[in-house]
Amino acid sequence: MSHAPHTHVIVPRSGWAPVELGELWEYRELVYLLVWRDVKIRYKQTVLGVAWAVLQPVLTMVIFSIFFGKLGGLSSDGYPYPIFAYCALLPWQLFAFGVGQASESVVLNQRMITKVYFPRVIMPMASVAVGLVDFAISFLVLLVLMAGYHIAPSPAIVAVPVLALVVVAAALGAGLWLSALNVTYRDVRHAVPFLIQVWFFATPVAYATSSVPPAWRMVYALVNPMVGVIDSFRWALLGAGGPPPAELGISILAITAMLVSGLFYFRRMERRFADVV
Amino acid sequence: MPSAIVVERLGKRYRLGEREPYGALRDSIARAARAPWRLARRLGRREPAEPWVAALDNVSFDVAEGEVVGIIGRNGSGKSTLLKILSRITEPSSGRAEVRGRVGSLLEVGTGFHPELTGRENVFVNGAILGMRRREIARRFDEIIDFADVDRFVDTPVKHYSSGMQMRLAFAVAAHLEPEILLVDEVLAVGDIEFQKKCLGKIGAVSRDGRTVLLVSHQMNQLRRLCRRCVWLEAGRVHEIGPGGETLAHYERALLAPDAAAAAGRVFRQWQLAGGGHIVRIVDGPVTIDLRLALAEPISRGHLGMSIYSEREELVAGWAFEPLDLEAGSRDVRITVASLPLRPGSYRLVFSLFDRGNNVTGGALVEQWAALPPLALDVPPLSHPQDHWAGVLNVSAELALADEAGADAPIVSTSA
């Protein structure tokens, strides 16, 4: 027992601290098990089970098609409106679910946080990752729908996994900020659904980016990083709008800024989690 | 023996304002509107805007590798805070600690257990939360189920388990942790006697393997059997460190005395003599009293009074310290009485604190506190052998026979 590979020096920390990636890697199994646990629990005791993962996006698509496509007559850049909307709903739901779950993650898991040590960042990370399972199912549904509309996927479809990671990064970036704020200010829990709703309307899910004046598109993509991501999804799946627009670059830049600042803010606030939560 | 845990001057303080667990954004905004510069300063730096209260104060001790050490103390004495700092759940505000080896902390059994998941699933999730690898859990899975005695229900959701079964399963996972250092908080109190014995055996085996255990418990007999050494915490400070049996005996004796912690006032938290304890053993010479205050608000030009009452409720002596200025927060006050020549016995100390004046000049009474435990004087009686005639003072006297020649006079002293 003379070896001491795990010596920890415990001292008060102050100021900003980066995320310890090595430690996160050590805890990768915990992330995996928490995701696995949440996925299992999500559909236990539900009559329809995993069918919900199919029903939710499909029903949303139907409602959008009726209200926005038919009644609202919104432009879908020449594609069938249901497919056009679904291609954007796919990343949007991953994002909205991730932000919603992540912002609650620290408060909901307060028992764990006050009783066990683990890198706290795991909590919002696992919450966002749970959405990937629904995403994968919805993606398969999309392929079926496209076949139904006789639309061949564009070869750029191989970019979807990468784009999904960008969505995850965006959801995590926002989720880190909101979950840390939620610990100190429980107002956040009431504000988040509203925020997501506003964000939804500010994002070209139900409508096309082409309805935004070209001069404003870059600013639009910078202020709302989901713009570039959603447009890229439409491009990757349908070939709409040509190769990834410059908006994606700007959006990725904005998402990176949100994620990095979120990580630092979270790390700074996490010191008080166990005392305040 | 090298140390597995080194704790040096560890402290943890909370803001008084943080008693309320969390705030509403509205309050912060309202505060910001009232004093924008203060908020700005507070956001910029961690400026103590509210007075602090110490949960742990200047705690130092060492644990050797392979040692089993018990942590004792009343509720709120800082035991759990100490374990939380050592398991890195919360951070200290001052001092440092070094922990050498893989740490497993068991502050609660069944953390992360979900009623919808089966026994098997929960074992894996809970094991991962406690820091076990998946392969490690898989390898010891049968052992765990066997220990918990739930093998027939492995694939049943734990919501159908009895609470006893849930506890056993949860503890079984924890018991199969293989850390080099195990931090345990009061979890041995679960389950029936039979199961408790099994757990005790397990901890004993863990320590025989040369692993280090730090154990918080209220069950004296468990501690007596397991711990070679005990650390006794009182109001966030180390009160005594020593061999298990001895420290436990002292602690138990103190527990039988009136509960000082329960009797603590809002402002007057506790008192003790400078050398520790509440028993004075000298007749002459100074007696120093350390008084611990927790002030929500500062005292300006106030008054601190101390009086001593005998068991017959006679006022024996009283003092006033004024004018007195005290900052808010945890404050230690030391009062030295030049001598306390009182008869052996038990005396009641009463403290009072006034702000902006005293009892006659219209000061506001902040608190009056009848201190517990009482002050005990364990000194030889120097005055009349019959209590009835001895009075209050314990002062020796001499008698000399006046010789007409004034030569060698035999002396009769009261203190033989």
Interface residues (C-beta under 8 A of the other chain):
Chain A: M1 S2 A4 P5 H6 T7 H8 V9 I10 V11 P12 R13 S14 E29 L30 L33 L34 W36 R37 K40 I41 K44 Q45 R111 M112 I113 T114 K115 V116 Y117 F118 V183 T184 Y185 R186 D187 V188 R271 A274 D275 V276 V277
Chain B: P2 Y14 E18 P21 Y22 G23 A24 L25 R26 S28 R46 E65 G66 K84 I85 L86 S87 R88 I89 T90 E91 P92 S93 S94 G95 R96 A97 E98 V99 R100 G101 R102 V103 S105 L107 E108 T111 G112 H114 E116 L117 E121 F124 V125 A128 I129 L130 G131 R133 R134 E180 G210 R211
